[in-house]
Amino acid sequence: MNKLIGSLTSPFVRKVRIVAAEKRIEYEFIVDVPWEATTQVPDYNPLGKVPVWILNDGRPLFDSRVIVEHLDYISPVHPLIPREARPRIAVKRWEALADGLIDAAALVFMERKRPAEQQSAEWMTRQIDKVNRSLAALATDLGKNDWCAENTYTLADIAVGCALGYLDLRFQGEMDWRRGHPGLSELFDRLMERPGFKDTVPIV
Ligand SMILES: N[C@@H](CCC(=O)N[C@@H](CS)C(=O)NCC(=O)O)C(=O)O
């Protein structure tokens, strides 16, 4: 059986779990936190990052964008990435922005874990600016639409939902993205009605 290696808090792992749920693809979930000394992740991904998807023949796939592309391709159930070039690129662009938002937010979270005297306020401000600009761009692009791309639920919505969920996980009460972006707030509420999202709420 396919295996997914990942943690219960990673938004990138969550993206893969939601896509697999939507596509009705079964897998064994192996919980592994890449920051722990006992992690096996570098044996499968030289970058030492999760998610890693292990194919039936043992070959590992990474990163999340490659994995979700693979999952969407192998199961005809509920297509999440359009096949045609233009809408496909549009969906991948949404994903790139959502993933980039997570990268910037994660850098802030990591920086705050360092001893206070080693933290760089300038570096953190730079990353927070990226998060805020990305939120504004996502909100503008969403406008009054129900879904991010193609007027239907796609990988774009899943990626954005995982990014917003990550902000709630790590910056609750601090980054109030809902107040400034009601459209994103409504999108997130709509996404949280789906089993794939409900079943993957991050566990700390
Ligand atoms: N671009 C990668 C990012 C994956 C990533 O940053 N994963 C984090 C967890 S959220 C990780 O494993 N970090 C461990 C490390 O950087 O050593 C993807 O989409 O899979």
The ligand as an SDF file (V2000), in Angstrom:
LIG
                    3D

 20 19  0  0  0  0  0  0  0  0999 V2000
    7.9270   22.7550   -0.3650 N   0  0  0  0  0  0  0  0  0  0  0  0
    7.7970   21.6520    0.5650 C   0  0  0  0  0  0  0  0  0  0  0  0
    7.8250   22.2090    1.9770 C   0  0  0  0  0  0  0  0  0  0  0  0
    7.7920   21.1030    3.0250 C   0  0  0  0  0  0  0  0  0  0  0  0
    8.1410   21.6390    4.3970 C   0  0  0  0  0  0  0  0  0  0  0  0
    8.6520   22.7610    4.5720 O   0  0  0  0  0  0  0  0  0  0  0  0
    7.8770   20.7980    5.3980 N   0  0  0  0  0  0  0  0  0  0  0  0
    8.2320   21.1540    6.7600 C   0  0  0  0  0  0  0  0  0  0  0  0
    7.0820   20.8110    7.7060 C   0  0  0  0  0  0  0  0  0  0  0  0
    5.7610   21.9430    7.4600 S   0  0  0  0  0  0  0  0  0  0  0  0
    9.4150   20.3140    7.1760 C   0  0  0  0  0  0  0  0  0  0  0  0
    9.4050   19.1190    6.9680 O   0  0  0  0  0  0  0  0  0  0  0  0
   10.4460   20.9370    7.7560 N   0  0  0  0  0  0  0  0  0  0  0  0
   11.5930   20.2430    8.2540 C   0  0  0  0  0  0  0  0  0  0  0  0
   12.8740   20.9340    7.8910 C   0  0  0  0  0  0  0  0  0  0  0  0
   12.8180   21.9870    7.2170 O   0  0  0  0  0  0  0  0  0  0  0  0
   13.9390   20.4180    8.2340 O   0  0  0  0  0  0  0  0  0  0  0  0
    6.5100   20.8820    0.2750 C   0  0  0  0  0  0  0  0  0  0  0  0
    5.6000   21.4660   -0.3410 O   0  0  0  0  0  0  0  0  0  0  0  0
    6.4210   19.7000    0.5930 O   0  0  0  0  0  0  0  0  0  0  0  0
  1  2  1  0
  2  3  1  0
  2 18  1  0
  3  4  1  0
  4  5  1  0
  5  6  2  0
  5  7  1  0
  7  8  1  0
  8  9  1  0
  8 11  1  0
  9 10  1  0
 11 12  2  0
 11 13  1  0
 13 14  1  0
 14 15  1  0
 15 16  2  0
 15 17  1  0
 18 19  2  0
 18 20  1  0
M  END
$$$$
